């Protein structure tokens, strides 16, 4: 692997930009940035919305069936991108900066043919107190011509990074808002009549079901990791906009020093998506020693030792040094004293940039053993994580943890190199009460 040949990617915050095609004519303040044309003549016969929830983003697929019962018409419509701030998360004024819209891999087709679209900036607040604070900051505008009596299928797909509010204070204190996905049903109100038929399918692909919080929950039926809702004659308002949280808010503190330690522990207080209800404290630890079965040293002398697993950064990684894909190579983490470890966080692959992540192998199956006991398998999704971790629980046990062995059992192959990497590992101790935290200095 040649990490210095691939540029560094830094992402401090992402926004969620997802919506229903259309525009706003009534019900909200008029906007001069974009005015839909002709869509009040075209009916939305059906809408099928599918949302796949991943750790840091969602994949969205929408299928509309549109019908023009009148004379020939040329329409202009748009997909709004929205910035969301939850009602329970208050950021300092200096932190309330509009993030640039980032809608990835947008693909729009009408009857199978590609449709050109352009992005137009806007600043349109959609203030609904029960839903939090939302602003449409741009439109992805497109046009099409419908003959008299024409019925057509419009399909849209894109990847939407979750909205995350984050702010750090001096002294090692930081806040993180819930990870949020928004879909603006209300933008469809500008089409002629109601949405005659529709369905929504939400799948939790790599997010624990217990962390998913969906607005209007009574509308949805859940079966395992899938939520479904079907509707008829739906006339959406601002109150009907769909908001999904995939992680609650947290308040974090760093303990740089302590009575018997000189290492860093991240203490985190988790809160429900409303930002008000505390759900518990935890300590995230990297104060373990670590040994590896092998480590890669590149031809130019660059080393990738196991200590890189505990440096609180994604700019480095442990890379195994065995010929081939590294299956069977392992690291052993040893705590200074046994502790009540109940959860482990992993940043898979060489996560410094997406290019490096894809160029090298990532772990698809991880073999885990606690205190030298019976091992168990963990399936790890192939997702380049910029800020979050992939978390998995340890089997229920009253025993304290002294050692954790992580073994590569299977990999996702890299596009360029066969080296397998892990960027970061965190051990999590649940706490019964708020800790006494030594401020950073």
N, C-alpha and C positions, 0 to 999 in steps of 0.2 A: 504494500500500500504506500502511496505517496501523498500524505496529507497536505504537504506544503504546496502542491500543485493545484489544489482545489480551493476556491475562495471561501472565507468564513461567512456564514449566514447568521445574522442576529435578528431576533424578533422579540420585542419587548411587550407588545400588546397586539391583539387581533380583534376584529369586529365581526359581528354576525350580519349578513346581508342576504336576506332571503325574503321572498314575498310572493304575492299572488299577482299575476299579470294584470295590468289595467292602469288606473290612475285615480285621482281624487277630484271630483267635481263638486260634490255636496258633502256636508257633514263635518268637514274640517276646513281650516283656513285655506283660501286659494293660494296656489303657488305659481309664480311667474316662470319658474324654471322648466316646467313641463305641464302641458295641458293635453289630455287624451283627445283624439279626434275620431269621430265616427263609431266608436265602440258602443255607444248607447243605442245603436241600431242592430248590433250583433248579439245574439243570445249565447250564453254558456250552457250548453246542453248537459255536459258532465265534466267533472274534474276528479282525477285520481292522483293523490299525493302520496309519495313514499319517502320516508326519511330513515336513513340508516345512521345511528348514533355511534361515533367512534370517540376516542379519548379526547382529542383536541378539535375535532371537526365533525360535520355531518355531511353525508352525500344525499343530495336531493334529486328526485325525479318526479316530474309532473306531466300528466297527459290531459289535455283539454280537448273536448269536442265542441266546436263553435259552429253556429248556424246563422246565416243572414236571411231573414224572411222578407226583407224589403228589396229595394232596387240596389244596383251595383254601388259599392262604397269602398273608398280607400280609408283604412284605419291607421291611426298611430296610437300605440299602447306602450307600456313600459313596466319593467320589474323594479320596484323600489328596493334600495338597500338601506338598512336601518341600523342606527346605533342605539343600544339599549343600556340604561342604568337602572338596576333594581331599586325598588322603593325602600328597601331596608339597608342600602349601602350608601353611606354619605362620604363623598370624597372631598378633600380640601379644594377650594376654588382653583388653585394653581394646577391641580391635577385633572381638571375637567377640560381636557383638550380633545377636540374631535379627531379621531383616528381616521386615516385614509381608508376608503372602501377597498375591500379585497375579496372579490368574488372570483373563485378559481374555476378553471376548466368549464366555463359556460358554453353550453351547446344548445342552440335553439333551431328547431326544424318545423316547417309547415308542410304537411303531407309528405314528409320524408326529405324535403329539400331544405338546405341550409338557409337561414334567414339572417341578414346582416343586422347588427345592433350597435348603437353608440351609447356611451355613458355621459350623462348630463348631471352636473353637480346641483344640489338643492340644499335647503335648510328648512325643512317642514316639520314642526313639532306635532306629535300625535299624543297629546297629554291625556292619558287615561289613568287616574290615580290607582285604581285597583291593579293595573298592569305594570306600574313603574313608569319611568321616563323614557320616551322613545322619540327619535328624530329620524326622518327620512333624509339622508344626506346625498343621495344621488339616484338617478333612474337609468336603467339599461333600456333605451328606447329602440323600438323597431316599428316597421310599417308593413302593411300587406293589403292586397286588394281582394275583396270578396264579390263575386258575381251574385246576381239575384238568385236566391234559393240555394246558394252554395253551402255545403257542410264540409268542414275541414278539421283535421286533427293537428293540434299544435303540441309539440313535445319540448320540454325544457329539462336540462340536467345541469348541475353544478355542484361544486364542493364549497361548503360554507364554514370557515373557521368560527369557533364559538366566540362570543363577546366575553372578555374578561377585564374587569376593572382591577388595577393594581397600583398601590401607592406605598412608598417606603418613607419612614421617618428616620431621623438620626437616632442613635441609641439602639439600633437593631430591631426596630418595630416595623412591621409591614402589614398591610391589609390586602386581601384578595376577595373580589366579588365572586358570586356564583358563575359557573360556566353556563352561558345562555345561548339558546337558539331561538330565533323569532321567525314566524311565517305570517305575513300580513294578509289574512283573508279579506280584510276591509277594502283592499285595493280593487277587489273584483266587483264592488258595488256599482262601479261606473258602467258595467256592461248592461245590456237590456235585460230587465227582469231578474229573477233569482237564478242561482245555480240550481238547475233542475234536479240533478243527481250527483252524488259525490261520495268519495271514500278516502279515508286517511289511514295509512299503515305506518306505524313507527316501530322500528326494530332496534333493540339495544345490542349492537354488535360486539363492542369491546368495553362497554360501560356497565358496571353492576346495576342490575334492575333496582336495587334498593336506593340508588342515588338519583334515579330519574324522577323528576317532578314535572307533571304536565298540567298546564292551565286547563280549566274546565274538565276536571278528571271524571266527572259523572257521565260525560259523553262517550268515554272510551271503555271498551272491554279489554281485559288483558288475559293473554294465554301465554304463560312462560315469559319470554323476553319480547313479546309482540303485543302492541296496543292497536286496536282497530276502532274506527268510527265510520258509520255510513249515515248519509243525510239526504233529504229531498227538499226541494224548494227552499233553499238556504239563501237568505238575504243578509250577508255579513255586515256587521258594524265594527267600530273600533274595539268594542268590548269582546268581539269574537276572535281577535287576533291570537294566534297560537304561540305560546311561550313555553319553552322546555328548558329546565335546569338539569344539568348532568352532574353538578357538584355544588355543594353549599358554599357559603361564604366562610372564610377563615380569618382569624387574627393571629399573627405570628410574632414570636420574639426569639432572639438569638441569645443564648447564654455562652459568652466567650470564655468566662472564667468561673470557677467555683471553688468551694472550700477544699475539695479533694481532686480537682481536675483542672486541666489547662487546655481542654479541647472544646470544640464548638458543638452545642446541641441546639437544634431548632425545636422550640416548643410551639405547638399549634393548637389553638382553640377553634374547633369546628362549630359552625352555626348552620341552622336550617336556611333554605333559600330566601326566607323573609329577612334574614340578617339579624334577627332579634333573639331567636330561640337557640341557646347554646346546647350543643349535643355532646360535648366532652372535650377534654384535653388529651394531647398525645405528645410524646417526645420522639423526634426523629434523630437517630444516632448514626454516626460514622466513626465512632471511637474504637473500632475493632482493628486488630492486626489482620493481615491478609497474606496468604501464600498461594501460589499458583503452580500447577503441574508444568506449565511452560509459559513463556512470554516472548513476543516478537521483538527482535532488534533488526531494524532495516539496514540496508547496505551502506547508508550514509551515517550510521551510528545512532539514529533516532530510536529510542526505547519506548516500549508500551507496557510498563510493569503493572502488577496487580494493585499497587498503591494508588493508581489513578482512579480506582473505584470509590475512593473515599476523600476526594478533594473538592466536593461540592461544585463541580463544574462539568459542562458537556464539551469542553474544548479538548479533553483528553479521554482516553479509554484504555482498559486492559485489552490487549489483543493476544490471543494464544499464538504459540510459536511452532506448533506441530505442522508437518507437511500435510497437505490436504485441507479438508473442511474443519478440522479441529474437533470433530465429534469424539467425546470421551475426555477431553481436556476439562479441567475444573479449577475452581478457586475455593479455599476454605477460609471463612471469616471467624475469628476468635475474639470474643469480648473479654475485657479485662476482668470482669466479674459476671457470673450468670445473671440474666435479666429476664423479665417477662416479655419477651418478643412475641408479638401476635400477628404481625403483618410485615411484608417486605415490599419495597419499591424498587423497580428496575427501570433504567433508561437503556433500552436495547440498542445495539449497534454502535457505530462510530457516529455520534449524534451531533458533532460540531456543525455539520451542514447536511442538507438533503443529498447533495452530490456524493459526499463521503459515505453517508448512510447507505445509499443504493450501490455504491461501488464495492463495498465490502459485505461479507456475510453478516447476517443477523441470526439470532437464536429463534427458532420456532418452537422447540420443546426443551424445557429445562428440567433436569433431574435434581431434586432437592432432598437433602438429608439433614436432620436436626440431631445434634449430639451423637452422631455416628449411628443413628437408628435407621429404621426402614425408610427407604426413599419413596417419594411420590413425584408425579409428573405435573408440570405446569405448562399449559399452552400459552404462548406469547404472541400477540397480534403483530403483524408486520406494519408498524406505524412509526414514522419518524416524529419523535416527541421533542418539541421546542421548549416547553415549560413544565409539562406534567410528567408524572411517572406512571408506569403500569404497576398496579398493586395486586398482590395476592395474599390471601390469609393462610396462616399455618394451621395444621390440624389442631382441633381443640385438645388442650392438655394443661394440666396443672404444673408441669415441670418447667423450671427455668431453663433458658437457652444459654449454652456456653459456646457452641460452634454451629456454624451453618456451612454446608458444602453445596456449591452450585456447579452442576456438571452439564456440559453441552450435550444434548441428546439428539438434536436435529437442527438444521439450519435453513434459512432462506438464502439462496445463493446470490452473491454479489455480481454486479455486471462486469467488474474488472478484476477483482482480487478474490482469493479463496480464504483470506484471513477472517476469523470470526471475532467480533468485538462486543464488549459491554462498556457503556460509558459511565454508569453510576449505579450504586446500590445503597439503599437506605433501610435500616432496621427500625421498626416502630414499636414503641412501648406505650400502651394505653395508660392513662393516669386517672386516678380516682378523684383528684381535685386539682385546682389551679396551682402550679408550681411557684416557688419563690425564685424569681428570675434575676440573675445578675446582669445589669444592663451592659450592652456592648460599649467599648471605649477604644 
